[in-house]
Every structure is written in structure tokens, then in C-alpha cells.
Amino acid sequence: AGRDGIQGNPGTPGFPGRGGLAGSQGPAGIKGDKGESGTAAPAPPGMSGVTYIQWGRKTCTARGVQMLYSGVAAGPHYTEHGGGANTQCLPLDPVWGYYKDGGQAASYIYGTEY
């Protein structure tokens, strides 16, 4: 009832309220059927076979080979912690993004001697 006991007209609808908290994740669904096997794409002519890494040369010394990538071998110093275990091949002409010289509580990377 209104202030004087008389019911007033309905008001205009209000704005939507804020969303509630997200519920918990439901149970996992059943596993679907295995899909069909695809077909392997054929290698381009002259591009099939084995890939070899030849360190310490500026050209490939074997016949019928193609240079895929060249660069400088680099990795962490053996006395430092935190470096990756794999040797990396860094490009000779890097594209520099944002960087900060020196260490930032991480490992340095060094050119490899072989």
C-alpha cells in the first residue's frame, strides 16, 4: 500500500543487477569417438630425408644438401645456474625487440666455443 494506503502505479523497470559469482566447474563429459586418421603430406621434391647439424662450418660439405638455417651456437655458462640445457642457434642478424642490457636475476647466454 502507498503512503496514504492507496496502491500507486508500477514503476519503470530498473537496470540489470551485477552478475553473481561464477559457479564451480561441472563434471567432465564422456570421451568422444576417435577421429579418422589423416594422411601425411608428401615432402616437397628434394626435401625428404634426414636432417643433420654440422657445427663449425660456414657451408654444408656433403653433396646434395641444402642449408636450412645458419647462426651462432650459444648457451649458458657451465658454472651458472638457471640456463637452459639445450644449445641454441642464434641468428647472425637478430631483430631486437624490447630488451634491457645485463642480467635481470636470470642466466646470461654465451657464444659457444667448439
BASEDO-357126 format. One record per atom (N, C-alpha, C): x, y, z; residue number from 0; atom name; residue in one letter. Coordinates in steps of 0.2 Angstrom, whole numbers, padded with zeros to 4 digits. Layout:
BASEDO-357126
+-------+-------+-------+-----+-------+---------+
!     u !     v !     w ! num ! atomo ! residuo !
+-------+-------+-------+-----+-------+---------+
!     X !     Y !     Z ! NUM !    CA !       A !
...
+-------+-------+-------+-----+-------+---------+
This chain:
BASEDO-357126
+-------+-------+-------+-----+-------+---------+
!     u !     v !     w ! num ! atomo ! residuo !
+-------+-------+-------+-----+-------+---------+
!  0004 ! -0006 !  0000 !   0 !     N !       A !
!  0000 !  0000 !  0000 !   0 !    CA !       A !
!  0004 !  0006 !  0000 !   0 !     C !       A !
!  0002 !  0012 ! -0003 !   1 !     N !       G !
!  0006 !  0018 ! -0003 !   1 !    CA !       G !
!  0006 !  0021 !  0003 !   1 !     C !       G !
!  0008 !  0028 !  0003 !   2 !     N !       R !
!  0009 !  0031 !  0009 !   2 !    CA !       R !
!  0002 !  0033 !  0013 !   2 !     C !       R !
! -0002 !  0034 !  0009 !   3 !     N !       D !
! -0009 !  0035 !  0012 !   3 !    CA !       D !
! -0014 !  0029 !  0011 !   3 !     C !       D !
! -0011 !  0023 !  0010 !   4 !     N !       G !
! -0015 !  0017 !  0010 !   4 !    CA !       G !
! -0017 !  0016 !  0003 !   4 !     C !       G !
! -0016 !  0020 ! -0002 !   5 !     N !       I !
! -0018 !  0019 ! -0009 !   5 !    CA !       I !
! -0012 !  0016 ! -0013 !   5 !     C !       I !
! -0013 !  0011 ! -0017 !   6 !     N !       Q !
! -0008 !  0007 ! -0021 !   6 !    CA !       Q !
! -0007 !  0012 ! -0027 !   6 !     C !       Q !
!  0000 !  0013 ! -0028 !   7 !     N !       G !
!  0002 !  0018 ! -0034 !   7 !    CA !       G !
!  0003 !  0013 ! -0040 !   7 !     C !       G !
!  0004 !  0017 ! -0045 !   8 !     N !       N !
!  0006 !  0013 ! -0052 !   8 !    CA !       N !
!  0013 !  0010 ! -0051 !   8 !     C !       N !
!  0013 !  0005 ! -0055 !   9 !     N !       P !
!  0020 !  0001 ! -0055 !   9 !    CA !       P !
!  0025 !  0006 ! -0058 !   9 !     C !       P !
!  0031 !  0006 ! -0056 !  10 !     N !       G !
!  0037 !  0010 ! -0058 !  10 !    CA !       G !
!  0040 !  0007 ! -0064 !  10 !     C !       G !
!  0045 !  0010 ! -0067 !  11 !     N !       T !
!  0048 !  0008 ! -0073 !  11 !    CA !       T !
!  0053 !  0003 ! -0071 !  11 !     C !       T !
!  0055 ! -0002 ! -0075 !  12 !     N !       P !
!  0060 ! -0007 ! -0074 !  12 !    CA !       P !
!  0067 ! -0004 ! -0072 !  12 !     C !       P !
!  0070 ! -0007 ! -0068 !  13 !     N !       G !
!  0077 ! -0005 ! -0066 !  13 !    CA !       G !
!  0082 ! -0007 ! -0070 !  13 !     C !       G !
!  0088 ! -0005 ! -0069 !  14 !     N !       F !
!  0094 ! -0008 ! -0073 !  14 !    CA !       F !
!  0096 ! -0015 ! -0071 !  14 !     C !       F !
!  0099 ! -0019 ! -0075 !  15 !     N !       P !
!  0101 ! -0026 ! -0073 !  15 !    CA !       P !
!  0106 ! -0025 ! -0067 !  15 !     C !       P !
!  0105 ! -0030 ! -0063 !  16 !     N !       G !
!  0110 ! -0030 ! -0057 !  16 !    CA !       G !
!  0117 ! -0033 ! -0059 !  16 !     C !       G !
!  0121 ! -0032 ! -0055 !  17 !     N !       R !
!  0128 ! -0035 ! -0056 !  17 !    CA !       R !
!  0128 ! -0043 ! -0056 !  17 !     C !       R !
!  0132 ! -0046 ! -0060 !  18 !     N !       G !
!  0132 ! -0053 ! -0061 !  18 !    CA !       G !
!  0134 ! -0056 ! -0054 !  18 !     C !       G !
!  0132 ! -0062 ! -0053 !  19 !     N !       G !
!  0134 ! -0065 ! -0047 !  19 !    CA !       G !
!  0141 ! -0069 ! -0048 !  19 !     C !       G !
!  0143 ! -0072 ! -0043 !  20 !     N !       L !
!  0149 ! -0076 ! -0043 !  20 !    CA !       L !
!  0148 ! -0082 ! -0048 !  20 !     C !       L !
!  0154 ! -0083 ! -0051 !  21 !     N !       A !
!  0154 ! -0089 ! -0055 !  21 !    CA !       A !
!  0153 ! -0096 ! -0051 !  21 !     C !       A !
!  0149 ! -0100 ! -0054 !  22 !     N !       G !
!  0149 ! -0107 ! -0051 !  22 !    CA !       G !
!  0155 ! -0111 ! -0052 !  22 !     C !       G !
!  0155 ! -0117 ! -0049 !  23 !     N !       S !
!  0160 ! -0121 ! -0049 !  23 !    CA !       S !
!  0160 ! -0125 ! -0056 !  23 !     C !       S !
!  0165 ! -0128 ! -0058 !  24 !     N !       Q !
!  0165 ! -0131 ! -0065 !  24 !    CA !       Q !
!  0161 ! -0138 ! -0064 !  24 !     C !       Q !
!  0158 ! -0140 ! -0069 !  25 !     N !       G !
!  0154 ! -0146 ! -0069 !  25 !    CA !       G !
!  0158 ! -0152 ! -0070 !  25 !     C !       G !
!  0155 ! -0158 ! -0070 !  26 !     N !       P !
!  0159 ! -0164 ! -0071 !  26 !    CA !       P !
!  0161 ! -0164 ! -0078 !  26 !     C !       P !
!  0167 ! -0168 ! -0079 !  27 !     N !       A !
!  0169 ! -0169 ! -0086 !  27 !    CA !       A !
!  0164 ! -0173 ! -0090 !  27 !     C !       A !
!  0164 ! -0172 ! -0096 !  28 !     N !       G !
!  0159 ! -0176 ! -0101 !  28 !    CA !       G !
!  0162 ! -0182 ! -0103 !  28 !     C !       G !
!  0158 ! -0186 ! -0106 !  29 !     N !       I !
!  0161 ! -0193 ! -0108 !  29 !    CA !       I !
!  0165 ! -0192 ! -0114 !  29 !     C !       I !
!  0170 ! -0196 ! -0115 !  30 !     N !       K !
!  0175 ! -0196 ! -0121 !  30 !    CA !       K !
!  0172 ! -0197 ! -0127 !  30 !     C !       K !
!  0173 ! -0194 ! -0132 !  31 !     N !       G !
!  0171 ! -0195 ! -0139 !  31 !    CA !       G !
!  0174 ! -0200 ! -0143 !  31 !     C !       G !
!  0172 ! -0202 ! -0148 !  32 !     N !       D !
!  0175 ! -0207 ! -0153 !  32 !    CA !       D !
!  0181 ! -0204 ! -0156 !  32 !     C !       D !
!  0186 ! -0209 ! -0157 !  33 !     N !       K !
!  0192 ! -0207 ! -0160 !  33 !    CA !       K !
!  0191 ! -0205 ! -0168 !  33 !     C !       K !
!  0194 ! -0200 ! -0170 !  34 !     N !       G !
!  0193 ! -0197 ! -0176 !  34 !    CA !       G !
!  0197 ! -0201 ! -0181 !  34 !     C !       G !
!  0195 ! -0199 ! -0188 !  35 !     N !       E !
!  0199 ! -0203 ! -0193 !  35 !    CA !       E !
!  0206 ! -0201 ! -0194 !  35 !     C !       E !
!  0210 ! -0206 ! -0196 !  36 !     N !       S !
!  0217 ! -0204 ! -0197 !  36 !    CA !       S !
!  0218 ! -0200 ! -0203 !  36 !     C !       S !
!  0222 ! -0195 ! -0202 !  37 !     N !       G !
!  0224 ! -0191 ! -0208 !  37 !    CA !       G !
!  0229 ! -0194 ! -0213 !  37 !     C !       G !
!  0231 ! -0190 ! -0218 !  38 !     N !       T !
!  0236 ! -0193 ! -0222 !  38 !    CA !       T !
!  0242 ! -0188 ! -0222 !  38 !     C !       T !
!  0248 ! -0191 ! -0222 !  39 !     N !       A !
!  0254 ! -0187 ! -0222 !  39 !    CA !       A !
!  0255 ! -0183 ! -0228 !  39 !     C !       A !
!  0257 ! -0177 ! -0228 !  40 !     N !       A !
!  0258 ! -0173 ! -0234 !  40 !    CA !       A !
!  0265 ! -0175 ! -0236 !  40 !     C !       A !
!  0265 ! -0176 ! -0243 !  41 !     N !       P !
!  0271 ! -0178 ! -0246 !  41 !    CA !       P !
!  0277 ! -0172 ! -0245 !  41 !     C !       P !
!  0283 ! -0174 ! -0244 !  42 !     N !       A !
!  0288 ! -0169 ! -0244 !  42 !    CA !       A !
!  0289 ! -0166 ! -0251 !  42 !     C !       A !
!  0291 ! -0159 ! -0251 !  43 !     N !       P !
!  0292 ! -0156 ! -0257 !  43 !    CA !       P !
!  0298 ! -0160 ! -0261 !  43 !     C !       P !
!  0299 ! -0160 ! -0267 !  44 !     N !       P !
!  0304 ! -0163 ! -0271 !  44 !    CA !       P !
!  0311 ! -0161 ! -0268 !  44 !     C !       P !
!  0315 ! -0166 ! -0266 !  45 !     N !       G !
!  0322 ! -0164 ! -0264 !  45 !    CA !       G !
!  0322 ! -0162 ! -0257 !  45 !     C !       G !
!  0317 ! -0162 ! -0253 !  46 !     N !       M !
!  0316 ! -0160 ! -0246 !  46 !    CA !       M !
!  0315 ! -0166 ! -0241 !  46 !     C !       M !
!  0316 ! -0172 ! -0243 !  47 !     N !       S !
!  0314 ! -0178 ! -0239 !  47 !    CA !       S !
!  0321 ! -0180 ! -0236 !  47 !     C !       S !
!  0321 ! -0184 ! -0231 !  48 !     N !       G !
!  0327 ! -0187 ! -0229 !  48 !    CA !       G !
!  0328 ! -0185 ! -0222 !  48 !     C !       G !
!  0335 ! -0185 ! -0220 !  49 !     N !       V !
!  0337 ! -0184 ! -0213 !  49 !    CA !       V !
!  0340 ! -0177 ! -0212 !  49 !     C !       V !
!  0339 ! -0174 ! -0207 !  50 !     N !       T !
!  0342 ! -0168 ! -0205 !  50 !    CA !       T !
!  0348 ! -0168 ! -0201 !  50 !     C !       T !
!  0353 ! -0165 ! -0203 !  51 !     N !       Y !
!  0360 ! -0166 ! -0199 !  51 !    CA !       Y !
!  0362 ! -0159 ! -0197 !  51 !     C !       Y !
!  0365 ! -0159 ! -0191 !  52 !     N !       I !
!  0368 ! -0152 ! -0189 !  52 !    CA !       I !
!  0375 ! -0153 ! -0190 !  52 !     C !       I !
!  0378 ! -0148 ! -0193 !  53 !     N !       Q !
!  0385 ! -0148 ! -0194 !  53 !    CA !       Q !
!  0388 ! -0142 ! -0191 !  53 !     C !       Q !
!  0391 ! -0142 ! -0185 !  54 !     N !       W !
!  0394 ! -0137 ! -0182 !  54 !    CA !       W !
!  0401 ! -0135 ! -0184 !  54 !     C !       W !
!  0402 ! -0129 ! -0184 !  55 !     N !       G !
!  0409 ! -0126 ! -0186 !  55 !    CA !       G !
!  0410 ! -0125 ! -0193 !  55 !     C !       G !
!  0406 ! -0125 ! -0197 !  56 !     N !       R !
!  0407 ! -0124 ! -0204 !  56 !    CA !       R !
!  0402 ! -0119 ! -0207 !  56 !     C !       R !
!  0405 ! -0115 ! -0212 !  57 !     N !       K !
!  0400 ! -0110 ! -0215 !  57 !    CA !       K !
!  0396 ! -0112 ! -0220 !  57 !     C !       K !
!  0398 ! -0118 ! -0223 !  58 !     N !       T !
!  0394 ! -0121 ! -0229 !  58 !    CA !       T !
!  0393 ! -0129 ! -0227 !  58 !     C !       T !
!  0388 ! -0132 ! -0230 !  59 !     N !       C !
!  0387 ! -0139 ! -0230 !  59 !    CA !       C !
!  0392 ! -0142 ! -0234 !  59 !     C !       C !
!  0396 ! -0147 ! -0231 !  60 !     N !       T !
!  0401 ! -0151 ! -0235 !  60 !    CA !       T !
!  0399 ! -0157 ! -0239 !  60 !     C !       T !
!  0393 ! -0159 ! -0238 !  61 !     N !       A !
!  0391 ! -0165 ! -0241 !  61 !    CA !       A !
!  0387 ! -0163 ! -0248 !  61 !     C !       A !
!  0387 ! -0168 ! -0253 !  62 !     N !       R !
!  0384 ! -0167 ! -0259 !  62 !    CA !       R !
!  0376 ! -0167 ! -0258 !  62 !     C !       R !
!  0373 ! -0163 ! -0262 !  63 !     N !       G !
!  0366 ! -0164 ! -0262 !  63 !    CA !       G !
!  0362 ! -0161 ! -0256 !  63 !     C !       G !
!  0365 ! -0157 ! -0252 !  64 !     N !       V !
!  0362 ! -0155 ! -0246 !  64 !    CA !       V !
!  0360 ! -0147 ! -0247 !  64 !     C !       V !
!  0356 ! -0145 ! -0243 !  65 !     N !       Q !
!  0353 ! -0138 ! -0243 !  65 !    CA !       Q !
!  0354 ! -0135 ! -0236 !  65 !     C !       Q !
!  0356 ! -0129 ! -0236 !  66 !     N !       M !
!  0357 ! -0126 ! -0229 !  66 !    CA !       M !
!  0350 ! -0123 ! -0227 !  66 !     C !       M !
!  0348 ! -0126 ! -0221 !  67 !     N !       L !
!  0341 ! -0124 ! -0219 !  67 !    CA !       L !
!  0341 ! -0118 ! -0214 !  67 !     C !       L !
!  0347 ! -0117 ! -0210 !  68 !     N !       Y !
!  0347 ! -0112 ! -0205 !  68 !    CA !       Y !
!  0354 ! -0111 ! -0203 !  68 !     C !       Y !
!  0357 ! -0105 ! -0203 !  69 !     N !       S !
!  0363 ! -0104 ! -0200 !  69 !    CA !       S !
!  0363 ! -0099 ! -0195 !  69 !     C !       S !
!  0368 ! -0099 ! -0190 !  70 !     N !       G !
!  0369 ! -0094 ! -0185 !  70 !    CA !       G !
!  0374 ! -0096 ! -0180 !  70 !     C !       G !
!  0374 ! -0093 ! -0174 !  71 !     N !       V !
!  0379 ! -0094 ! -0169 !  71 !    CA !       V !
!  0377 ! -0098 ! -0164 !  71 !     C !       V !
!  0381 ! -0104 ! -0162 !  72 !     N !       A !
!  0379 ! -0108 ! -0156 !  72 !    CA !       A !
!  0380 ! -0104 ! -0150 !  72 !     C !       A !
!  0375 ! -0105 ! -0145 !  73 !     N !       A !
!  0375 ! -0101 ! -0139 !  73 !    CA !       A !
!  0372 ! -0105 ! -0134 !  73 !     C !       A !
!  0373 ! -0104 ! -0127 !  74 !     N !       G !
!  0370 ! -0107 ! -0122 !  74 !    CA !       G !
!  0373 ! -0104 ! -0115 !  74 !     C !       G !
!  0371 ! -0107 ! -0110 !  75 !     N !       P !
!  0373 ! -0105 ! -0103 !  75 !    CA !       P !
!  0380 ! -0107 ! -0102 !  75 !     C !       P !
!  0383 ! -0103 ! -0097 !  76 !     N !       H !
!  0390 ! -0105 ! -0095 !  76 !    CA !       H !
!  0389 ! -0111 ! -0090 !  76 !     C !       H !
!  0394 ! -0115 ! -0090 !  77 !     N !       Y !
!  0393 ! -0121 ! -0086 !  77 !    CA !       Y !
!  0393 ! -0120 ! -0079 !  77 !     C !       Y !
!  0396 ! -0114 ! -0077 !  78 !     N !       T !
!  0396 ! -0113 ! -0069 !  78 !    CA !       T !
!  0390 ! -0109 ! -0067 !  78 !     C !       T !
!  0386 ! -0107 ! -0071 !  79 !     N !       E !
!  0380 ! -0103 ! -0069 !  79 !    CA !       E !
!  0374 ! -0107 ! -0069 !  79 !     C !       E !
!  0369 ! -0106 ! -0064 !  80 !     N !       H !
!  0363 ! -0109 ! -0063 !  80 !    CA !       H !
!  0357 ! -0105 ! -0067 !  80 !     C !       H !
!  0352 ! -0109 ! -0069 !  81 !     N !       G !
!  0346 ! -0106 ! -0072 !  81 !    CA !       G !
!  0346 ! -0106 ! -0080 !  81 !     C !       G !
!  0351 ! -0108 ! -0083 !  82 !     N !       G !
!  0351 ! -0108 ! -0090 !  82 !    CA !       G !
!  0348 ! -0114 ! -0093 !  82 !     C !       G !
!  0346 ! -0114 ! -0099 !  83 !     N !       G !
!  0343 ! -0120 ! -0102 !  83 !    CA !       G !
!  0348 ! -0125 ! -0104 !  83 !     C !       G !
!  0346 ! -0131 ! -0105 !  84 !     N !       A !
!  0351 ! -0137 ! -0106 !  84 !    CA !       A !
!  0353 ! -0137 ! -0113 !  84 !     C !       A !
!  0348 ! -0135 ! -0118 !  85 !     N !       N !
!  0350 ! -0136 ! -0125 !  85 !    CA !       N !
!  0354 ! -0130 ! -0128 !  85 !     C !       N !
!  0358 ! -0132 ! -0133 !  86 !     N !       T !
!  0362 ! -0127 ! -0136 !  86 !    CA !       T !
!  0357 ! -0123 ! -0141 !  86 !     C !       T !
!  0357 ! -0117 ! -0142 !  87 !     N !       Q !
!  0353 ! -0113 ! -0146 !  87 !    CA !       Q !
!  0357 ! -0111 ! -0152 !  87 !     C !       Q !
!  0353 ! -0110 ! -0158 !  88 !     N !       C !
!  0356 ! -0107 ! -0164 !  88 !    CA !       C !
!  0354 ! -0100 ! -0164 !  88 !     C !       C !
!  0358 ! -0095 ! -0163 !  89 !     N !       L !
!  0355 ! -0088 ! -0163 !  89 !    CA !       L !
!  0357 ! -0085 ! -0170 !  89 !     C !       L !
!  0352 ! -0081 ! -0173 !  90 !     N !       P !
!  0354 ! -0078 ! -0179 !  90 !    CA !       P !
!  0359 ! -0073 ! -0179 !  90 !     C !       P !
!  0362 ! -0073 ! -0185 !  91 !     N !       L !
!  0368 ! -0068 ! -0186 !  91 !    CA !       L !
!  0365 ! -0061 ! -0186 !  91 !     C !       L !
!  0359 ! -0060 ! -0188 !  92 !     N !       D !
!  0356 ! -0053 ! -0189 !  92 !    CA !       D !
!  0350 ! -0053 ! -0185 !  92 !     C !       D !
!  0350 ! -0053 ! -0178 !  93 !     N !       P !
!  0344 ! -0053 ! -0174 !  93 !    CA !       P !
!  0340 ! -0047 ! -0175 !  93 !     C !       P !
!  0333 ! -0048 ! -0174 !  94 !     N !       V !
!  0328 ! -0042 ! -0174 !  94 !    CA !       V !
!  0327 ! -0041 ! -0167 !  94 !     C !       V !
!  0329 ! -0035 ! -0165 !  95 !     N !       W !
!  0329 ! -0033 ! -0157 !  95 !    CA !       W !
!  0322 ! -0030 ! -0156 !  95 !     C !       W !
!  0319 ! -0033 ! -0151 !  96 !     N !       G !
!  0313 ! -0031 ! -0148 !  96 !    CA !       G !
!  0315 ! -0027 ! -0142 !  96 !     C !       G !
!  0310 ! -0026 ! -0137 !  97 !     N !       Y !
!  0312 ! -0023 ! -0131 !  97 !    CA !       Y !
!  0317 ! -0027 ! -0127 !  97 !     C !       Y !
!  0322 ! -0024 ! -0125 !  98 !     N !       Y !
!  0327 ! -0028 ! -0121 !  98 !    CA !       Y !
!  0330 ! -0023 ! -0116 !  98 !     C !       Y !
!  0334 ! -0026 ! -0111 !  99 !     N !       K !
!  0337 ! -0022 ! -0106 !  99 !    CA !       K !
!  0344 ! -0026 ! -0105 !  99 !     C !       K !
!  0349 ! -0022 ! -0106 ! 100 !     N !       D !
!  0356 ! -0025 ! -0106 ! 100 !    CA !       D !
!  0357 ! -0028 ! -0099 ! 100 !     C !       D !
!  0362 ! -0033 ! -0098 ! 101 !     N !       G !
!  0364 ! -0035 ! -0092 ! 101 !    CA !       G !
!  0359 ! -0040 ! -0089 ! 101 !     C !       G !
!  0360 ! -0043 ! -0083 ! 102 !     N !       G !
!  0356 ! -0048 ! -0080 ! 102 !    CA !       G !
!  0351 ! -0045 ! -0076 ! 102 !     C !       G !
!  0345 ! -0049 ! -0077 ! 103 !     N !       Q !
!  0339 ! -0047 ! -0073 ! 103 !    CA !       Q !
!  0337 ! -0053 ! -0069 ! 103 !     C !       Q !
!  0341 ! -0055 ! -0064 ! 104 !     N !       A !
!  0340 ! -0061 ! -0060 ! 104 !    CA !       A !
!  0339 ! -0067 ! -0064 ! 104 !     C !       A !
!  0343 ! -0068 ! -0069 ! 105 !     N !       A !
!  0342 ! -0074 ! -0073 ! 105 !    CA !       A !
!  0349 ! -0075 ! -0076 ! 105 !     C !       A !
!  0349 ! -0080 ! -0080 ! 106 !     N !       S !
!  0356 ! -0083 ! -0083 ! 106 !    CA !       S !
!  0358 ! -0079 ! -0089 ! 106 !     C !       S !
!  0364 ! -0078 ! -0090 ! 107 !     N !       Y !
!  0367 ! -0075 ! -0096 ! 107 !    CA !       Y !
!  0367 ! -0080 ! -0102 ! 107 !     C !       Y !
!  0368 ! -0078 ! -0108 ! 108 !     N !       I !
!  0369 ! -0083 ! -0113 ! 108 !    CA !       I !
!  0375 ! -0081 ! -0117 ! 108 !     C !       I !
!  0379 ! -0086 ! -0118 ! 109 !     N !       Y !
!  0386 ! -0085 ! -0121 ! 109 !    CA !       Y !
!  0387 ! -0089 ! -0127 ! 109 !     C !       Y !
!  0391 ! -0086 ! -0132 ! 110 !     N !       G !
!  0393 ! -0090 ! -0138 ! 110 !    CA !       G !
!  0397 ! -0096 ! -0136 ! 110 !     C !       G !
!  0396 ! -0101 ! -0140 ! 111 !     N !       T !
!  0399 ! -0107 ! -0139 ! 111 !    CA !       T !
!  0406 ! -0108 ! -0142 ! 111 !     C !       T !
!  0411 ! -0111 ! -0139 ! 112 !     N !       E !
!  0417 ! -0112 ! -0142 ! 112 !    CA !       E !
!  0417 ! -0120 ! -0144 ! 112 !     C !       E !
!  0419 ! -0122 ! -0150 ! 113 !     N !       Y !
!  0419 ! -0129 ! -0152 ! 113 !    CA !       Y !
!  0426 ! -0130 ! -0156 ! 113 !     C !       Y !
+-------+-------+-------+-----+-------+---------+
